[in-house]
């Protein structure tokens, strides 16, 4: 045994077991999060796993093999198994072993290892995208297959380093305002400037594609503007919804010096293509029937874009991946709070948008004051006898809904709203019937997918102004909603085990508050049900970022609230 006081057990099956009740837990967690994936996070032992993709993303973000092995050696109880060392070394060595480069007018797949080129050439799957073998160390490919080749080679275990360069796009003069239109001076934060610079890579072929990972509320939009400023080129921005489109437009006009007609919206309401055009994934993937072509894919070639920004890139729909595979000559910036995709297609983000280029742990930015300190509270309630019987006899999928819509949660909502009178509170949920019931019972305004965009904009504006202190929102409130002074979120039901959703919902309240107050995120869970099981999975990503959930019994919560107006 190397050091029994250490918190980490590294196992030969690539799993890493980390003891939470250990003085070195925080340092070990922060080190592992850079190159390993968190799989489970019960109370005492957290399980991480090493994967090729987690290591390749780490390498792309600048983490070295020696740094990874140093973390394992420093915190492990036992000697690190030899096969783990070999696998990490092998994965790191594979990154960039194959490169895409230009030779005049030709696009070449190259490697200094002739055996790798031979393996690629003989692969039936990869061969369909290859043009001709030039020599023992290079293969010519068609420009249109640049993305497909990278996808194929990742499946073979060779993450391609794409050094083929990019189209410059039409020039566009972009400068930052010294004073924002909304009032006050503007200056990039150090990490925002650094993230943009890492992506840009001084304009060399080593920059120009990749993902920036920052917490909600940390200013990912500003990073996008900083990249636009560095590139000085016409830009297409893709967002999750129309609210996000309007927010991007507001930020652009507030902080950038541009001609009045430089920014356009391409949506269901407007088809205005300008030097900076902002659209949604929804309009891009619209088609009349499933067998029809996508009507708006022409947007990708409608302008001479030098940059395409994919906001909330973890939500990128599969059809947009397909068209992105064919436009690899355009610079591509992905912005997200988490690389986790519920469809497990993280490899497509890696190959088609680019690897992770920059990230900052949430807790680091919290300590620096750039995002609000947050307290996460899981309040567990029980089902009454009748509901418990209905739950016991229900089909598996219906069990989750019964537990999620537990009427006892409504009583908790009332007490939370009473305790947080004077705060700006979001009540968020999955099921519309439940949300409508809360809205009617407490006479609260509600925003759902059926709420017209104009009405949403009005309610969000009134919420920002403090005129509406409590707002009930469905899943439409998960993403890209700028509500800077919201400081309390009450999650009454979640989307099964969606880790990305948990991160986004906490993110709604993480912007620093004008009065310096902390944020509180309540998650109401029905005890000993599917609701509790899925909640544990949803919390994985936030656990990895350093957040822990206080678990409170619902009855005790109500008792404490009634006795002292607060939460124990």
NUMIGU-559127 format. One record per residue (C-alpha): x, y, z. Coordinates in steps of 0.25 Angstrom, whole numbers, plus 5000, padded with zeros to 4 digits. Last residue first. Layout:
<nodes>
XYZ
...
</nodes>
This chain:
<nodes>
487150995036
486251065026
485551195030
484351265036
484651225050
483651125055
482851105042
484051085034
484750995043
483450905044
483250905029
484750865026
484650765037
483450705029
484150715016
485450645021
486650725016
487850675008
488850785006
489350764992
490850784989
491450874978
492950854974
492850854959
492850694959
491650704968
490950794958
491150694947
490650574955
489350644961
488450594950
488850454953
488450464968
487150534964
486850414955
486850324966
486050414975
484950434965
484850284962
484350274977
484950254991
484650404995
483950494985
484950614982
484850764982
486150824977
486450964983
487551054978
487951164986
488751284981
489651374990
489351524992
490451624986
489351734985
489551744970
489551594969
490651524962
489951434951
489751294957
488251284957
487951224943
489151144944
488551054954
487551014944
488551004933
489450904942
488150824945
487750814931
489150774926
489150654936
487750604931
487350484939
485850494937
485450634932
485250704946
484150734955
483850844966
485150914963
485151044972
486151144967
486551264976
487451384973
486951444960
487651574959
488251544945
487151484938
487751454924
487051334918
487951254910
487451114914
486551054924
485351154924
484751084912
484650954921
483451014928
483451144935
482751204948
483151344951
483251404965
483651554967
482851614956
483151764956
484651734960
485151804947
485751674942
484351604945
483651714937
484651694925
484451544926
482951554926
482951654914
483851564906
483051444909
481751514904
482451554891
482951414889
481551354890
481351264902
481151114897
482551064901
482251114915
482351244923
481551264936
481051374944
480751344958
479451344965
479851244976
478851134973
478751174958
480251174955
480551044964
479350974957
479951024943
481250964947
480750834951
479950814938
481050864930
482050754935
483550784935
483750884945
484351024949
483951124960
484851244958
484951344970
485451484971
485551514986
484651604994
483851485000
484851375001
484251305013
482851315008
483251264994
483951145001
482751115010
481751114998
482651034989
482750935001
481250915001
481250894986
482250784987
481250704995
480450694983
481450594977
481550624962
482950574961
482650444968
481350414959
482250454947
483350364950
482450244953
481750264939
482950224932
483050094940
481650054939
480750084951
480349994963
481350044973
481150184969
479650174971
479850114985
480750224989
479850324984
478750274993
479650265005
480250395004
481550414996
482750455004
483650585003
485150605001
485650745000
486950754992
487650884996
488850944987
489451074992
490151164982
491151274982
490951364971
491751364958
492951454955
493351474970
494751414969
494251294979
493051274970
493951274957
494851164964
493551084968
493051074954
494351014949
494951084937
494951034923
495751054910
495950984897
495050864897
495150794884
494550844871
493150864865
493150744856
494050644863
493950674878
492450714877
492250584869
492950504880
492050564891
490850484884
490450424898
488950454894
488850534908
490050614904
491050654915
492050764910
491550854920
491351004922
491451024907
491951114895
492451044882
493251134872
493451084858
494351144847
493851114834
494551014825
493850894832
492550934825
492150794821
492150724835
491450844840
490250804831
490150664838
490350724852
489250824849
488350694846
488750634859
488250754868
489250834875
488850834890
490250824896
490650944887
489851034896
490251144886
490851104873
491651214867
491951214852
493151294848
493751344834
492351344828
492151384814
490651394815
489551304810
490451174810
490051134824
488651194823
488351094811
488050994822
486751064823
485750974817
486250844822
485850734812
484550664812
484450514817
484050564832
483050654826
482950804826
484350834830
484950914841
486350874846
486951014843
485751084849
485851004862
487351024863
487151174864
487751294856
488651414858
489251484846
490451574847
490751624833
489251624830
488151524826
486751564831
485751454830
484851494841
483751434850
484051284849
485551324850
486751394844
487051524851
487951624846
489151704851
489951804843
488851904839
489152004850
490652004847
491551934858
492251984870
492051864880
491551854894
490051894895
489751854880
490451714882
489851694895
488351724891
488551634878
489051524887
487851544896
486851544884
487351414879
487351354892
485951384894
485651324880
486251194884
487451104885
488451194878
489251194865
490151314862
490651334848
491751434847
492451534837
493851554840
494751634849
495451514855
495851564868
494651644870
493751524867
494551444877
494251554888
492751554884
492751404886
493451414900
492451524903
491351424900
492051324910
491851424921
492051354934
490551344937
490451204933
491751134935
492851134925
493351034914
493951084901
493850984890
494750974878
495051024864
495851144859
497251124865
498451034862
498251084847
498851214852
498051344855
498751374868
498251244875
496851294873
496251194882
497251214893
497151364891
495651364893
495751284906
496851374911
496051504909
494851434916
495751394927
496251534929
494951594929
494651684917
494351834920
493151914918
492852054925
491452084930
490152104923
489252024914
489952074902
491252014908
492352114909
493752084903
493052014892
493751894886
494151894872
493651814860
494051844845
493451734836
494251654826
493551544818
494051404821
495451364824
495251224819
495951124829
497251054832
497650904829
498250884842
497150784847
497850694858
497050564856
496650474867
497150334864
496350224871
495750164858
494450224862
495150364863
495650334849
494250324843
493750454850
495050524845
494850474831
493350514831
493750654835
494750674823
493850604813
493450724805
494850764803
495150634797
496250544803
497750524799
498450414807
499850434813
501050354819
501250234810
500950314798
499850394791
498750294794
497450344787
496150404790
495750364804
494250374810
493850234806
495150174811
494850214826
493750104828
494549994820
495850024827
496949984818
497450124816
497350164831
498250044834
499250074824
499250224828
499550174843
500650074838
501350194831
501550264844
501950414841
500450434838
499650514828
498250534823
498450634811
497550744805
498150784792
498150924786
499550954791
499850844801
498850864812
498850794825
497950694833
498750624844
498850484849
499750454862
499050584867
498450514879
498950374878
500150394888
499150444899
498350324897
499550234898
500150304910
498750294917
498650144913
500050114918
499950184931
498550114934
499149974930
500249994940
499250004951
499450134960
500150094973
499250094984
498550204992
498450294980
498550444982
499850494977
500050374967
498750404960
498950554960
500350534955
499950434944
498950544938
500050654939
501050564932
500150534921
499950684919
498750774920
498650884910
497150884906
497350794894
498050694904
496850694913
495850674902
496750554897
496750504912
495250504913
495050454899
495950334902
495250304914
495650304929
494450284939
494050344952
493350284963
493050364976
493050294989
492350355002
490950414999
490650364985
491350424973
491350334961
491950344947
492950464948
493750474935
495250484935
496250584930
496150724936
495150674947
496150584953
497050704958
495850774964
495350654971
496750624977
496850764982
495450754988
495650614994
496950635001
496350655015
495550525013
494150495015
493850495000
494650374996
494950364981
494850234973
495450234960
494950144949
495950104937
495749954939
497149944945
496650024958
497150154963
496750174978
496750314982
496650384996
498050375002
498250335016
498550195012
499850235005
500550144996
500050005000
</nodes>
